[in-house]
Amino acid sequence: MSDWNKLADDATIKKTIEALAKNNITAEVVQTKEEAKEKVLSMVPKGAEVMTMASVTLEQTGITEAINESGNFDSVKKKLFSMDRQTQGRQMQKLGAAPEFALGSVHAVTQDGKLLIASNTGSQLGAYAYGSAHVIWVVGTQKIVKNVDEGMERLHEYVVPKEDKHMQDLYGAHTNVSKLLIFNKEIAPNRVHIILVKEQLGF
């Protein structure tokens, strides 16, 4: 089994950023989770509509709290928490599918510029793929892999067991790779931005 927690070296990070750029995905690197949080908050205008997707990385960096609790942003997550899924389910789906800004993370970034995001419900995938005008992903550099095949290995060997335990601890439920988004390229200029962090963050 590979060491899926090993941080990428500088040469690999540089190669990955260059490959992402060719696929119309902007990426940059920061040293710490504090820098990542500062960068994200500088990219999202105050008052903007923002959805923080379920993400251990966003929790660890403090981005989830900063977006949803500061009062500086139009938090979609707070709106969703105040709604009744039984009577407002369709409205909730629409809100989550197309926020102005979607923030989250990914499960693997390939050195040839592709991204893998797995989901049990698929709730975040619509916004990532098309619905949101701006997508910002915060990603620890341990998630950089050679290619999609290695990304799939990382997902099934490492991410799923970790996430399954996380879900059981939180909700007493199991997770599953029900849906998988492979991001090969973005066609809209300046829509997708990745902040690579030289720290182990998330799964």
mmCIF file of the C-alpha atoms, coordinates in Angstrom:
data_MODEL
# 
_entry.id   MODEL 
# 
loop_
_atom_site.group_PDB 
_atom_site.id 
_atom_site.type_symbol 
_atom_site.label_atom_id 
_atom_site.label_alt_id 
_atom_site.label_comp_id 
_atom_site.label_asym_id 
_atom_site.label_entity_id 
_atom_site.label_seq_id 
_atom_site.pdbx_PDB_ins_code 
_atom_site.Cartn_x 
_atom_site.Cartn_y 
_atom_site.Cartn_z 
_atom_site.occupancy 
_atom_site.B_iso_or_equiv 
_atom_site.pdbx_formal_charge 
_atom_site.auth_seq_id 
_atom_site.auth_comp_id 
_atom_site.auth_asym_id 
_atom_site.auth_atom_id 
_atom_site.pdbx_PDB_model_num 
ATOM 1   C CA . MET A 1 1   ? 0.000   0.000  0.000   1.00 0.00 ? 1   MET A CA 1 
ATOM 2   C CA . SER A 1 2   ? 1.251   3.477  -0.857  1.00 0.00 ? 2   SER A CA 1 
ATOM 3   C CA . ASP A 1 3   ? 1.846   6.144  1.756   1.00 0.00 ? 3   ASP A CA 1 
ATOM 4   C CA . TRP A 1 4   ? -1.229  8.216  0.966   1.00 0.00 ? 4   TRP A CA 1 
ATOM 5   C CA . ASN A 1 5   ? -0.308  10.791 3.610   1.00 0.00 ? 5   ASN A CA 1 
ATOM 6   C CA . LYS A 1 6   ? 3.084   11.725 2.160   1.00 0.00 ? 6   LYS A CA 1 
ATOM 7   C CA . LEU A 1 7   ? 3.261   15.380 1.139   1.00 0.00 ? 7   LEU A CA 1 
ATOM 8   C CA . ALA A 1 8   ? 4.309   16.053 -2.449  1.00 0.00 ? 8   ALA A CA 1 
ATOM 9   C CA . ASP A 1 9   ? 7.705   17.603 -3.073  1.00 0.00 ? 9   ASP A CA 1 
ATOM 10  C CA . ASP A 1 10  ? 8.148   21.007 -4.707  1.00 0.00 ? 10  ASP A CA 1 
ATOM 11  C CA . ALA A 1 11  ? 8.909   19.609 -8.169  1.00 0.00 ? 11  ALA A CA 1 
ATOM 12  C CA . THR A 1 12  ? 5.725   17.519 -8.140  1.00 0.00 ? 12  THR A CA 1 
ATOM 13  C CA . ILE A 1 13  ? 3.647   20.462 -6.941  1.00 0.00 ? 13  ILE A CA 1 
ATOM 14  C CA . LYS A 1 14  ? 5.054   22.663 -9.717  1.00 0.00 ? 14  LYS A CA 1 
ATOM 15  C CA . LYS A 1 15  ? 4.355   20.004 -12.345 1.00 0.00 ? 15  LYS A CA 1 
ATOM 16  C CA . THR A 1 16  ? 0.796   19.585 -11.061 1.00 0.00 ? 16  THR A CA 1 
ATOM 17  C CA . ILE A 1 17  ? 0.063   23.327 -11.052 1.00 0.00 ? 17  ILE A CA 1 
ATOM 18  C CA . GLU A 1 18  ? 1.316   23.619 -14.628 1.00 0.00 ? 18  GLU A CA 1 
ATOM 19  C CA . ALA A 1 19  ? -0.848  20.694 -15.742 1.00 0.00 ? 19  ALA A CA 1 
ATOM 20  C CA . LEU A 1 20  ? -3.923  22.127 -14.021 1.00 0.00 ? 20  LEU A CA 1 
ATOM 21  C CA . ALA A 1 21  ? -3.351  25.449 -15.793 1.00 0.00 ? 21  ALA A CA 1 
ATOM 22  C CA . LYS A 1 22  ? -3.460  23.669 -19.159 1.00 0.00 ? 22  LYS A CA 1 
ATOM 23  C CA . ASN A 1 23  ? -6.891  22.370 -18.146 1.00 0.00 ? 23  ASN A CA 1 
ATOM 24  C CA . ASN A 1 24  ? -8.089  25.885 -17.308 1.00 0.00 ? 24  ASN A CA 1 
ATOM 25  C CA . ILE A 1 25  ? -7.876  25.296 -13.559 1.00 0.00 ? 25  ILE A CA 1 
ATOM 26  C CA . THR A 1 26  ? -5.956  27.894 -11.569 1.00 0.00 ? 26  THR A CA 1 
ATOM 27  C CA . ALA A 1 27  ? -3.824  26.596 -8.699  1.00 0.00 ? 27  ALA A CA 1 
ATOM 28  C CA . GLU A 1 28  ? -1.383  28.045 -6.209  1.00 0.00 ? 28  GLU A CA 1 
ATOM 29  C CA . VAL A 1 29  ? 0.488   26.755 -3.203  1.00 0.00 ? 29  VAL A CA 1 
ATOM 30  C CA . VAL A 1 30  ? 0.638   28.000 0.391   1.00 0.00 ? 30  VAL A CA 1 
ATOM 31  C CA . GLN A 1 31  ? 2.594   26.723 3.356   1.00 0.00 ? 31  GLN A CA 1 
ATOM 32  C CA . THR A 1 32  ? 0.002   26.426 6.113   1.00 0.00 ? 32  THR A CA 1 
ATOM 33  C CA . LYS A 1 33  ? -3.706  25.992 6.800   1.00 0.00 ? 33  LYS A CA 1 
ATOM 34  C CA . GLU A 1 34  ? -3.742  29.510 8.266   1.00 0.00 ? 34  GLU A CA 1 
ATOM 35  C CA . GLU A 1 35  ? -2.470  30.897 4.964   1.00 0.00 ? 35  GLU A CA 1 
ATOM 36  C CA . ALA A 1 36  ? -5.065  28.846 3.106   1.00 0.00 ? 36  ALA A CA 1 
ATOM 37  C CA . LYS A 1 37  ? -7.864  30.306 5.224   1.00 0.00 ? 37  LYS A CA 1 
ATOM 38  C CA . GLU A 1 38  ? -6.564  33.830 4.709   1.00 0.00 ? 38  GLU A CA 1 
ATOM 39  C CA . LYS A 1 39  ? -6.349  33.249 0.957   1.00 0.00 ? 39  LYS A CA 1 
ATOM 40  C CA . VAL A 1 40  ? -9.886  31.901 0.686   1.00 0.00 ? 40  VAL A CA 1 
ATOM 41  C CA . LEU A 1 41  ? -11.346 34.766 2.680   1.00 0.00 ? 41  LEU A CA 1 
ATOM 42  C CA . SER A 1 42  ? -9.522  37.240 0.433   1.00 0.00 ? 42  SER A CA 1 
ATOM 43  C CA . MET A 1 43  ? -11.083 35.631 -2.645  1.00 0.00 ? 43  MET A CA 1 
ATOM 44  C CA . VAL A 1 44  ? -14.706 35.711 -1.486  1.00 0.00 ? 44  VAL A CA 1 
ATOM 45  C CA . PRO A 1 45  ? -16.274 39.197 -1.373  1.00 0.00 ? 45  PRO A CA 1 
ATOM 46  C CA . LYS A 1 46  ? -18.137 40.118 1.796   1.00 0.00 ? 46  LYS A CA 1 
ATOM 47  C CA . GLY A 1 47  ? -21.830 39.549 1.397   1.00 0.00 ? 47  GLY A CA 1 
ATOM 48  C CA . ALA A 1 48  ? -21.347 36.920 -1.315  1.00 0.00 ? 48  ALA A CA 1 
ATOM 49  C CA . GLU A 1 49  ? -23.548 33.827 -1.401  1.00 0.00 ? 49  GLU A CA 1 
ATOM 50  C CA . VAL A 1 50  ? -21.335 30.942 -0.256  1.00 0.00 ? 50  VAL A CA 1 
ATOM 51  C CA . MET A 1 51  ? -21.857 27.227 0.281   1.00 0.00 ? 51  MET A CA 1 
ATOM 52  C CA . THR A 1 52  ? -19.306 25.343 2.365   1.00 0.00 ? 52  THR A CA 1 
ATOM 53  C CA . MET A 1 53  ? -19.553 21.727 1.310   1.00 0.00 ? 53  MET A CA 1 
ATOM 54  C CA . ALA A 1 54  ? -19.048 18.978 3.889   1.00 0.00 ? 54  ALA A CA 1 
ATOM 55  C CA . SER A 1 55  ? -15.261 18.850 4.181   1.00 0.00 ? 55  SER A CA 1 
ATOM 56  C CA . VAL A 1 56  ? -12.836 17.821 6.900   1.00 0.00 ? 56  VAL A CA 1 
ATOM 57  C CA . THR A 1 57  ? -10.292 20.130 5.254   1.00 0.00 ? 57  THR A CA 1 
ATOM 58  C CA . LEU A 1 58  ? -12.560 23.175 5.555   1.00 0.00 ? 58  LEU A CA 1 
ATOM 59  C CA . GLU A 1 59  ? -13.195 22.296 9.196   1.00 0.00 ? 59  GLU A CA 1 
ATOM 60  C CA . GLN A 1 60  ? -9.485  21.898 9.954   1.00 0.00 ? 60  GLN A CA 1 
ATOM 61  C CA . THR A 1 61  ? -8.584  25.221 8.356   1.00 0.00 ? 61  THR A CA 1 
ATOM 62  C CA . GLY A 1 62  ? -11.351 27.132 10.126  1.00 0.00 ? 62  GLY A CA 1 
ATOM 63  C CA . ILE A 1 63  ? -12.890 28.139 6.805   1.00 0.00 ? 63  ILE A CA 1 
ATOM 64  C CA . THR A 1 64  ? -16.274 26.552 7.568   1.00 0.00 ? 64  THR A CA 1 
ATOM 65  C CA . GLU A 1 65  ? -16.641 28.542 10.759  1.00 0.00 ? 65  GLU A CA 1 
ATOM 66  C CA . ALA A 1 66  ? -15.350 31.776 9.201   1.00 0.00 ? 66  ALA A CA 1 
ATOM 67  C CA . ILE A 1 67  ? -17.866 31.602 6.363   1.00 0.00 ? 67  ILE A CA 1 
ATOM 68  C CA . ASN A 1 68  ? -20.914 30.404 8.275   1.00 0.00 ? 68  ASN A CA 1 
ATOM 69  C CA . GLU A 1 69  ? -20.534 32.122 11.641  1.00 0.00 ? 69  GLU A CA 1 
ATOM 70  C CA . SER A 1 70  ? -18.858 35.479 10.970  1.00 0.00 ? 70  SER A CA 1 
ATOM 71  C CA . GLY A 1 71  ? -21.917 37.198 9.532   1.00 0.00 ? 71  GLY A CA 1 
ATOM 72  C CA . ASN A 1 72  ? -19.764 38.516 6.682   1.00 0.00 ? 72  ASN A CA 1 
ATOM 73  C CA . PHE A 1 73  ? -21.235 36.216 4.044   1.00 0.00 ? 73  PHE A CA 1 
ATOM 74  C CA . ASP A 1 74  ? -24.599 35.000 2.783   1.00 0.00 ? 74  ASP A CA 1 
ATOM 75  C CA . SER A 1 75  ? -24.224 31.457 4.117   1.00 0.00 ? 75  SER A CA 1 
ATOM 76  C CA . VAL A 1 76  ? -26.212 28.879 2.183   1.00 0.00 ? 76  VAL A CA 1 
ATOM 77  C CA . LYS A 1 77  ? -25.382 26.290 4.837   1.00 0.00 ? 77  LYS A CA 1 
ATOM 78  C CA . LYS A 1 78  ? -27.093 28.376 7.535   1.00 0.00 ? 78  LYS A CA 1 
ATOM 79  C CA . LYS A 1 79  ? -30.141 28.771 5.316   1.00 0.00 ? 79  LYS A CA 1 
ATOM 80  C CA . LEU A 1 80  ? -30.307 25.032 4.753   1.00 0.00 ? 80  LEU A CA 1 
ATOM 81  C CA . PHE A 1 81  ? -30.058 24.312 8.477   1.00 0.00 ? 81  PHE A CA 1 
ATOM 82  C CA . SER A 1 82  ? -33.077 26.542 9.068   1.00 0.00 ? 82  SER A CA 1 
ATOM 83  C CA . MET A 1 83  ? -35.247 24.765 6.493   1.00 0.00 ? 83  MET A CA 1 
ATOM 84  C CA . ASP A 1 84  ? -37.485 21.697 6.735   1.00 0.00 ? 84  ASP A CA 1 
ATOM 85  C CA . ARG A 1 85  ? -36.438 18.925 4.365   1.00 0.00 ? 85  ARG A CA 1 
ATOM 86  C CA . GLN A 1 86  ? -39.905 17.366 4.454   1.00 0.00 ? 86  GLN A CA 1 
ATOM 87  C CA . THR A 1 87  ? -41.675 20.502 3.220   1.00 0.00 ? 87  THR A CA 1 
ATOM 88  C CA . GLN A 1 88  ? -38.842 22.437 1.530   1.00 0.00 ? 88  GLN A CA 1 
ATOM 89  C CA . GLY A 1 89  ? -36.728 19.621 0.099   1.00 0.00 ? 89  GLY A CA 1 
ATOM 90  C CA . ARG A 1 90  ? -36.880 20.793 -3.515  1.00 0.00 ? 90  ARG A CA 1 
ATOM 91  C CA . GLN A 1 91  ? -35.978 24.348 -2.569  1.00 0.00 ? 91  GLN A CA 1 
ATOM 92  C CA . MET A 1 92  ? -33.072 23.064 -0.506  1.00 0.00 ? 92  MET A CA 1 
ATOM 93  C CA . GLN A 1 93  ? -31.770 21.059 -3.470  1.00 0.00 ? 93  GLN A CA 1 
ATOM 94  C CA . LYS A 1 94  ? -31.815 24.140 -5.666  1.00 0.00 ? 94  LYS A CA 1 
ATOM 95  C CA . LEU A 1 95  ? -30.019 26.279 -3.107  1.00 0.00 ? 95  LEU A CA 1 
ATOM 96  C CA . GLY A 1 96  ? -27.241 23.737 -2.686  1.00 0.00 ? 96  GLY A CA 1 
ATOM 97  C CA . ALA A 1 97  ? -26.831 23.048 -6.384  1.00 0.00 ? 97  ALA A CA 1 
ATOM 98  C CA . ALA A 1 98  ? -26.026 26.557 -7.574  1.00 0.00 ? 98  ALA A CA 1 
ATOM 99  C CA . PRO A 1 99  ? -24.529 28.867 -4.931  1.00 0.00 ? 99  PRO A CA 1 
ATOM 100 C CA . GLU A 1 100 ? -22.436 31.754 -6.221  1.00 0.00 ? 100 GLU A CA 1 
ATOM 101 C CA . PHE A 1 101 ? -19.357 30.349 -4.458  1.00 0.00 ? 101 PHE A CA 1 
ATOM 102 C CA . ALA A 1 102 ? -18.837 26.651 -3.676  1.00 0.00 ? 102 ALA A CA 1 
ATOM 103 C CA . LEU A 1 103 ? -16.020 25.861 -1.245  1.00 0.00 ? 103 LEU A CA 1 
ATOM 104 C CA . GLY A 1 104 ? -14.675 22.421 -0.466  1.00 0.00 ? 104 GLY A CA 1 
ATOM 105 C CA . SER A 1 105 ? -11.922 19.954 -1.233  1.00 0.00 ? 105 SER A CA 1 
ATOM 106 C CA . VAL A 1 106 ? -11.188 16.973 -3.483  1.00 0.00 ? 106 VAL A CA 1 
ATOM 107 C CA . HIS A 1 107 ? -9.992  13.425 -2.872  1.00 0.00 ? 107 HIS A CA 1 
ATOM 108 C CA . ALA A 1 108 ? -7.158  13.368 -5.400  1.00 0.00 ? 108 ALA A CA 1 
ATOM 109 C CA . VAL A 1 109 ? -5.300  15.717 -7.735  1.00 0.00 ? 109 VAL A CA 1 
ATOM 110 C CA . THR A 1 110 ? -3.339  14.116 -10.548 1.00 0.00 ? 110 THR A CA 1 
ATOM 111 C CA . GLN A 1 111 ? 0.014   15.278 -11.808 1.00 0.00 ? 111 GLN A CA 1 
ATOM 112 C CA . ASP A 1 112 ? -1.534  15.578 -15.285 1.00 0.00 ? 112 ASP A CA 1 
ATOM 113 C CA . GLY A 1 113 ? -4.107  18.068 -14.034 1.00 0.00 ? 113 GLY A CA 1 
ATOM 114 C CA . LYS A 1 114 ? -7.250  16.119 -13.217 1.00 0.00 ? 114 LYS A CA 1 
ATOM 115 C CA . LEU A 1 115 ? -9.339  15.921 -10.044 1.00 0.00 ? 115 LEU A CA 1 
ATOM 116 C CA . LEU A 1 116 ? -11.413 13.235 -8.354  1.00 0.00 ? 116 LEU A CA 1 
ATOM 117 C CA . ILE A 1 117 ? -14.304 13.986 -6.027  1.00 0.00 ? 117 ILE A CA 1 
ATOM 118 C CA . ALA A 1 118 ? -16.356 11.118 -4.609  1.00 0.00 ? 118 ALA A CA 1 
ATOM 119 C CA . SER A 1 119 ? -19.699 11.456 -2.861  1.00 0.00 ? 119 SER A CA 1 
ATOM 120 C CA . ASN A 1 120 ? -22.318 9.301  -1.213  1.00 0.00 ? 120 ASN A CA 1 
ATOM 121 C CA . THR A 1 121 ? -25.303 11.586 -1.907  1.00 0.00 ? 121 THR A CA 1 
ATOM 122 C CA . GLY A 1 122 ? -23.848 13.671 -4.756  1.00 0.00 ? 122 GLY A CA 1 
ATOM 123 C CA . SER A 1 123 ? -25.095 16.850 -3.100  1.00 0.00 ? 123 SER A CA 1 
ATOM 124 C CA . GLN A 1 124 ? -21.918 18.842 -3.793  1.00 0.00 ? 124 GLN A CA 1 
ATOM 125 C CA . LEU A 1 125 ? -21.177 17.567 -7.283  1.00 0.00 ? 125 LEU A CA 1 
ATOM 126 C CA . GLY A 1 126 ? -23.698 19.649 -9.228  1.00 0.00 ? 126 GLY A CA 1 
ATOM 127 C CA . ALA A 1 127 ? -22.283 22.914 -7.882  1.00 0.00 ? 127 ALA A CA 1 
ATOM 128 C CA . TYR A 1 128 ? -18.729 21.786 -8.593  1.00 0.00 ? 128 TYR A CA 1 
ATOM 129 C CA . ALA A 1 129 ? -19.412 20.560 -12.106 1.00 0.00 ? 129 ALA A CA 1 
ATOM 130 C CA . TYR A 1 130 ? -21.561 23.448 -13.327 1.00 0.00 ? 130 TYR A CA 1 
ATOM 131 C CA . GLY A 1 131 ? -23.936 25.187 -10.922 1.00 0.00 ? 131 GLY A CA 1 
ATOM 132 C CA . SER A 1 132 ? -21.590 27.549 -9.091  1.00 0.00 ? 132 SER A CA 1 
ATOM 133 C CA . ALA A 1 133 ? -20.024 30.593 -10.692 1.00 0.00 ? 133 ALA A CA 1 
ATOM 134 C CA . HIS A 1 134 ? -16.915 30.152 -8.543  1.00 0.00 ? 134 HIS A CA 1 
ATOM 135 C CA . VAL A 1 135 ? -15.412 26.961 -7.102  1.00 0.00 ? 135 VAL A CA 1 
ATOM 136 C CA . ILE A 1 136 ? -12.566 27.043 -4.581  1.00 0.00 ? 136 ILE A CA 1 
ATOM 137 C CA . TRP A 1 137 ? -10.943 23.831 -3.389  1.00 0.00 ? 137 TRP A CA 1 
ATOM 138 C CA . VAL A 1 138 ? -8.449  23.666 -0.521  1.00 0.00 ? 138 VAL A CA 1 
ATOM 139 C CA . VAL A 1 139 ? -6.248  20.585 -0.842  1.00 0.00 ? 139 VAL A CA 1 
ATOM 140 C CA . GLY A 1 140 ? -3.385  19.163 1.206   1.00 0.00 ? 140 GLY A CA 1 
ATOM 141 C CA . THR A 1 141 ? -0.528  18.170 -1.086  1.00 0.00 ? 141 THR A CA 1 
ATOM 142 C CA . GLN A 1 142 ? -0.637  14.576 0.184   1.00 0.00 ? 142 GLN A CA 1 
ATOM 143 C CA . LYS A 1 143 ? -3.584  14.202 -2.207  1.00 0.00 ? 143 LYS A CA 1 
ATOM 144 C CA . ILE A 1 144 ? -1.420  14.640 -5.313  1.00 0.00 ? 144 ILE A CA 1 
ATOM 145 C CA . VAL A 1 145 ? -1.164  11.358 -7.254  1.00 0.00 ? 145 VAL A CA 1 
ATOM 146 C CA . LYS A 1 146 ? 0.374   10.304 -10.566 1.00 0.00 ? 146 LYS A CA 1 
ATOM 147 C CA . ASN A 1 147 ? -2.821  9.749  -12.544 1.00 0.00 ? 147 ASN A CA 1 
ATOM 148 C CA . VAL A 1 148 ? -6.504  8.857  -12.357 1.00 0.00 ? 148 VAL A CA 1 
ATOM 149 C CA . ASP A 1 149 ? -5.765  5.162  -11.746 1.00 0.00 ? 149 ASP A CA 1 
ATOM 150 C CA . GLU A 1 150 ? -3.629  6.025  -8.718  1.00 0.00 ? 150 GLU A CA 1 
ATOM 151 C CA . GLY A 1 151 ? -6.299  8.481  -7.625  1.00 0.00 ? 151 GLY A CA 1 
ATOM 152 C CA . MET A 1 152 ? -8.843  5.658  -7.633  1.00 0.00 ? 152 MET A CA 1 
ATOM 153 C CA . GLU A 1 153 ? -6.471  3.536  -5.556  1.00 0.00 ? 153 GLU A CA 1 
ATOM 154 C CA . ARG A 1 154 ? -6.103  6.367  -3.057  1.00 0.00 ? 154 ARG A CA 1 
ATOM 155 C CA . LEU A 1 155 ? -9.859  6.800  -2.907  1.00 0.00 ? 155 LEU A CA 1 
ATOM 156 C CA . HIS A 1 156 ? -10.683 3.167  -2.223  1.00 0.00 ? 156 HIS A CA 1 
ATOM 157 C CA . GLU A 1 157 ? -7.646  2.165  -0.148  1.00 0.00 ? 157 GLU A CA 1 
ATOM 158 C CA . TYR A 1 158 ? -7.444  5.236  2.051   1.00 0.00 ? 158 TYR A CA 1 
ATOM 159 C CA . VAL A 1 159 ? -10.256 7.775  1.745   1.00 0.00 ? 159 VAL A CA 1 
ATOM 160 C CA . VAL A 1 160 ? -13.271 5.464  1.983   1.00 0.00 ? 160 VAL A CA 1 
ATOM 161 C CA . PRO A 1 161 ? -12.163 3.684  5.197   1.00 0.00 ? 161 PRO A CA 1 
ATOM 162 C CA . LYS A 1 162 ? -11.303 7.026  6.816   1.00 0.00 ? 162 LYS A CA 1 
ATOM 163 C CA . GLU A 1 163 ? -14.544 8.660  5.731   1.00 0.00 ? 163 GLU A CA 1 
ATOM 164 C CA . ASP A 1 164 ? -16.586 5.622  6.725   1.00 0.00 ? 164 ASP A CA 1 
ATOM 165 C CA . LYS A 1 165 ? -15.252 5.803  10.281  1.00 0.00 ? 165 LYS A CA 1 
ATOM 166 C CA . HIS A 1 166 ? -15.814 9.569  10.297  1.00 0.00 ? 166 HIS A CA 1 
ATOM 167 C CA . MET A 1 167 ? -19.457 9.120  9.254   1.00 0.00 ? 167 MET A CA 1 
ATOM 168 C CA . GLN A 1 168 ? -20.024 6.379  11.817  1.00 0.00 ? 168 GLN A CA 1 
ATOM 169 C CA . ASP A 1 169 ? -18.605 8.588  14.567  1.00 0.00 ? 169 ASP A CA 1 
ATOM 170 C CA . LEU A 1 170 ? -20.781 11.528 13.522  1.00 0.00 ? 170 LEU A CA 1 
ATOM 171 C CA . TYR A 1 171 ? -24.015 9.916  12.389  1.00 0.00 ? 171 TYR A CA 1 
ATOM 172 C CA . GLY A 1 172 ? -23.798 6.185  13.009  1.00 0.00 ? 172 GLY A CA 1 
ATOM 173 C CA . ALA A 1 173 ? -23.976 5.605  9.256   1.00 0.00 ? 173 ALA A CA 1 
ATOM 174 C CA . HIS A 1 174 ? -21.656 4.202  6.602   1.00 0.00 ? 174 HIS A CA 1 
ATOM 175 C CA . THR A 1 175 ? -20.385 5.999  3.527   1.00 0.00 ? 175 THR A CA 1 
ATOM 176 C CA . ASN A 1 176 ? -20.120 4.792  -0.051  1.00 0.00 ? 176 ASN A CA 1 
ATOM 177 C CA . VAL A 1 177 ? -18.694 5.952  -3.368  1.00 0.00 ? 177 VAL A CA 1 
ATOM 178 C CA . SER A 1 178 ? -22.160 6.262  -4.867  1.00 0.00 ? 178 SER A CA 1 
ATOM 179 C CA . LYS A 1 179 ? -21.149 9.008  -7.295  1.00 0.00 ? 179 LYS A CA 1 
ATOM 180 C CA . LEU A 1 180 ? -17.774 10.075 -8.645  1.00 0.00 ? 180 LEU A CA 1 
ATOM 181 C CA . LEU A 1 181 ? -16.864 13.298 -10.433 1.00 0.00 ? 181 LEU A CA 1 
ATOM 182 C CA . ILE A 1 182 ? -13.685 13.292 -12.514 1.00 0.00 ? 182 ILE A CA 1 
ATOM 183 C CA . PHE A 1 183 ? -12.743 16.816 -13.465 1.00 0.00 ? 183 PHE A CA 1 
ATOM 184 C CA . ASN A 1 184 ? -10.744 16.617 -16.701 1.00 0.00 ? 184 ASN A CA 1 
ATOM 185 C CA . LYS A 1 185 ? -10.962 20.267 -17.701 1.00 0.00 ? 185 LYS A CA 1 
ATOM 186 C CA . GLU A 1 186 ? -12.863 23.493 -16.965 1.00 0.00 ? 186 GLU A CA 1 
ATOM 187 C CA . ILE A 1 187 ? -14.243 25.451 -19.916 1.00 0.00 ? 187 ILE A CA 1 
ATOM 188 C CA . ALA A 1 188 ? -15.171 28.684 -18.071 1.00 0.00 ? 188 ALA A CA 1 
ATOM 189 C CA . PRO A 1 189 ? -12.156 30.954 -17.494 1.00 0.00 ? 189 PRO A CA 1 
ATOM 190 C CA . ASN A 1 190 ? -11.291 31.751 -13.865 1.00 0.00 ? 190 ASN A CA 1 
ATOM 191 C CA . ARG A 1 191 ? -14.115 29.611 -12.501 1.00 0.00 ? 191 ARG A CA 1 
ATOM 192 C CA . VAL A 1 192 ? -12.140 26.958 -10.598 1.00 0.00 ? 192 VAL A CA 1 
ATOM 193 C CA . HIS A 1 193 ? -9.314  27.711 -8.191  1.00 0.00 ? 193 HIS A CA 1 
ATOM 194 C CA . ILE A 1 194 ? -7.264  25.290 -6.097  1.00 0.00 ? 194 ILE A CA 1 
ATOM 195 C CA . ILE A 1 195 ? -5.200  26.210 -3.068  1.00 0.00 ? 195 ILE A CA 1 
ATOM 196 C CA . LEU A 1 196 ? -2.612  23.513 -2.437  1.00 0.00 ? 196 LEU A CA 1 
ATOM 197 C CA . VAL A 1 197 ? -1.397  23.423 1.158   1.00 0.00 ? 197 VAL A CA 1 
ATOM 198 C CA . LYS A 1 198 ? 1.905   21.929 2.308   1.00 0.00 ? 198 LYS A CA 1 
ATOM 199 C CA . GLU A 1 199 ? 0.197   20.277 5.264   1.00 0.00 ? 199 GLU A CA 1 
ATOM 200 C CA . GLN A 1 200 ? -1.733  17.057 5.710   1.00 0.00 ? 200 GLN A CA 1 
ATOM 201 C CA . LEU A 1 201 ? -5.360  18.159 5.572   1.00 0.00 ? 201 LEU A CA 1 
ATOM 202 C CA . GLY A 1 202 ? -8.496  16.093 5.229   1.00 0.00 ? 202 GLY A CA 1 
ATOM 203 C CA . PHE A 1 203 ? -8.616  12.553 3.888   1.00 0.00 ? 203 PHE A CA 1 
# 
